[in-house]
Amino acid sequence: MGLPRRGIDPRRHLIKDAEPVPSPEGQKLMKEGQFGLEEWESYPSRPNPLKLKRRHYIRLLEREIGAYRGERARIGHQLLAQPLLPSTKADFVMHHDAKCYSGQFSQDGNFFYSSSQDFRVRLYDSSNPYNWKHYKTVTYPGGRWTITDATLSPDNKLLAYSSIDSTVYVSNTSSDMEETVALDFAARVRGNRNALQRGQFGIWSIRFSGDGREMVAGANDNNLYVYDIETRTPVLKMSGHRNDVNAVCFADVDSPHILFSGSDDTTLKVWDRRSMASGEVGVFCGHLEGLTYIDSKGDGRYVLSNAKDQTMKLWDIRKMMSPSTFSKLKRTNYSSHYDYRSETYDYPPARHPQDSSVVTYRSHSVLRTLIRCHFSPLTSSGSRYVYTGSSNGKVYIYNLDATIASIIDVYKATSGTRPWREELSYRYGGWGLGVPRWDTCVRDASWHPNAGVLAATGWNGYGASTGSVTLHAWGGGEKEEGEKEEGEDGPVRLNCWGKRDPILYRRSERVWEEAEENSEDDGFRRAMSYAVRGRLW
């Protein structure tokens, strides 16, 4: 139950019902083929599961014997990949002793990187999507609180990562190059007499431009900053938001001109790099609380956003509102100003009067941290889905029409897969307070671009005070003979270096010893054994 509301409800003029599910606009997009391929037989009133399974096996046979070539082969492969959704059962869980904040595959899928609260970004060779090898770790010296974001250059050669500071560090992703370069976004901005000094703002989000020459950052001083990587100087400061800029991204992977920004002022704004002097070129209204993340489809048209109003929205740039129209609205911000980090969101579903989104997705939970969302990749899923992390320990995969395609329960897959450790009790809530329950919050997720696997990254462990990366595949967890140790149950348990760690298979010894001292009853022992694996807490 949330905290009591204070004063007048700011939402008394909102539309008091949720969007229809399935969404007619989303169904239209699915049938038009803009997000994956659909056959007309896929839309019967009651689809025949046996017929769909038979069709899938026929396509698999056609692919193996090379029945088709060229465009028809590509279409066949896409139709084959679309229904192969990652499952809850995890292949492995990679435990970290600090909370994990982000994790993504590279565009070619050859490596994976994850950032954590210990100010380290770890890189893994994922050329074999099911067997990763750690090959490099880079650090953020003198960071504040955590690494807030990490991103790759278009050629996958450079990794940039930020903290709640005005400096972004850039490292080469190659294992044999150790040099790290600091980029000061608060240095004097060209043409700006009121340039900020280093440390006066923190960065929440960073992205490379499509040509890799510039980088854009969203900051907690309500501004966006553009940095020229070649000259190592900030070239532009963009003002237009009224609160923290939590997320930024470019609209088109092949163009450095159009970019999006999402803010705690509840708006998503569109900027044109060629006409920055006049401010934003478009605005999207629709969210009722601050935005936590945005992701572009990469086609210069569609963008996805997550927000603290517990919704994810799909936008079409052709439906954006002009700045002049936006400025004439009597009211655009209907935020309740609740604290998403510690409070619950108990408002009933409602719609913004000027909502211009195409589809709205509801079911996941956007609490505790800035939860991220993404479009699914073309090759491994046909761009058929959108997906998001969730503070309830799950990954939600939605069809374009807002219906749920699949739910990956990371909590269920990983609960109790590491022992409670006395030396980490300060992270669990303090000494002497006992063992807290196992808790999971999925902050980020990444779908492999070429294989049907998904990596979920987040806070995971006793009290959600440590972190993990889990790998989920279609029919996940089905290891070949010899890959799992005899008697091993659940996912393979790895440490942050990607190695199988015997310590992770130990019981929570203190709890187990106390149980033995208190009772000789075998039934009680079994109950305590079950509890220390995280099932009863």
Helices and strands as residue ranges (DSSP letters): H 24-32, G 40-42, H 49-65, H 70-81, E 90-96, E 100-105, E 111-116, E 120-125, E 133-139, E 147-152, E 158-163, E 167-172, E 180-184, E 203-208, E 214-219, E 223-228, E 233-239, E 245-250, E 258-263, E 268-272, G 273-278, E 282-284, E 291-296, E 302-307, E 311-316, G 317-319, H 323-328, E 359-362, E 373-375, H 378-381, E 385-388, E 394-399, E 404-409, H 410-414, G 422-424, H 425-428, E 438-447, E 453-462, E 467-473, E 492-494, G 502-505, H 509-518, H 522-532
